[in-house]
């Protein structure tokens, strides 16, 4: 019998459970007839276009021969993987493979890795082959149970089909559309099915922020106190607490006495359950917010804690639970870690370590691997970032068996003569798992005194009329773009719309990193901002009708769903699209590095992009031509500037008149005559 695993750590766990011994790179049974052999992830990779035909080496000379659609996709050995493949080949020559168990990771990609290797070694016994499909922690009991319950390999063909369909579709899209856009735009443009959809989301968010016109409003905020605890209430009239001017608010403020009467209080009991264990995306979001680590940094640190320091479980997991059979594993780790973390342990309820606790132990909700847990005490010789990431997992581990957070949501009405005030907040009954935990969203919650009652006449500490502005949505951060990948929503979709996630927990950090490495986005502090090159790519895609769907999150997630249910249909549709539409793609504008075009005023210089404007290179010689990047609240991007300097009009833009105080929409166009220029506003 041969058992093939995806990585050595899994092979060791299975060998330990079956009492196999390490021998020449394998793990062999006492009888010497059975063997476990390990891969190292993907050992093979898809051919490049020029592997199929040397003519595809040059993008420009082969441009007229697009599209590239191989009749059969072929694979070659990845760099530095030949020795591992030779070892696996020897195993299949020296041991009987008529009894074979595939034990790669229990998910789509694991199925593909196994299938690639079996094809390479010319495996012949598919009808008798079985599949070890376990997502729980590989304790000896779980391993033996998984081996005994191994199902026919053919039962998992749908995963294999979906995996190969995804890989081949992404190859077709990337290799063909990247070439078309690059050659025609005269700029290397990488186009990917998921990558471009995420870039499109960042583009739309940044555009909406740039076009957002803030509106002024005023609020009268009164601070009350009871038993030395202050809290705020807001003046309300006709169910409105925002006002266009502060005149009446100043009158109210001036007429307030020293006290407000609490006229009514409504209380609603709420419970906030303990959080579930981290999956890798959850850990990346947490570490981004708390420690300002990028998703890629968090993943690498977690991988180091797993591989090098042996104190963290396998990190590339989408699951937030352990399996039903992992109760004793959790208990063992709790007993080990509570000795060195007595304060955390003192807040725990060990009765929650039970398979009746389905928020913690639930095999039905397991996918690929179980959730992240600490496996051992953190060594002393680690970096600060390693300590931070480990402690995040450790804290979450203990929190899962603490008490829930219990509180009351309070809504109160306060009166002073005919003036009506309203306050919303909470009082804590038992903070439970949130005791001594600082969370950013807690800062926005008004905390009321626990003993506040109807009829209280409370002192006014402060009354202040505050000028405020409406604000746009925030720029994406690493944490919020990861959240979008988990639950994709277009800007105009319903808030509760939930679609299939984009990418996998193991690949999402790589997508963000690739967008940064390709200079499509840049990170400013915690914000992810689209660059001019990123805007150019999306603007180019938007102008090509056949490509517009690639920046739609709804369409992209629809493809992800079809990959699962109808992989053959999905792949055939992509092939048909590539064959029929790629030859028709036309890019109307070429990329110019920071050069917008010839100056339409002096006709000598070149208009270039500056920090706040687009300006003429002849400015030192007296040319005054420039286009501001913000005109009446409207953002002027590079594409807009290119249109203006060539005498064309922009698209309609939302603007704000300072004179009238009103919003309006108009196209912009340059009017140049007699050595002067001015903007024209073309209204609908």
PyMOL commands that set and color helices and strands:
alter all, ss='L'
color gray80, all
select helices_A, chain A and resi 8-18+49-52+54-57+63-65+82-94+108-120+140-148+153-185+193-211+247-255+280-291+295-307+324-338+342-345+350-352+363-365+384-399+432-434+440-444+478-486+508-517+532-542+545-551+553-565+567-584+619-621+638-645
alter helices_A, ss='H'
color red, helices_A
select strands_A, chain A and resi 2-5+21-23+26-28+35-38+44-46+75-77+100-103+130-131+151-152+216-226+229-236+259-272+405-416+419-430+457-469+521-524+527-530+595-598+606-609+613-616+626-628+630-631+634-635+653-656+663-673+676-683
alter strands_A, ss='S'
color yellow, strands_A
deselect
rebuild
show_as cartoon
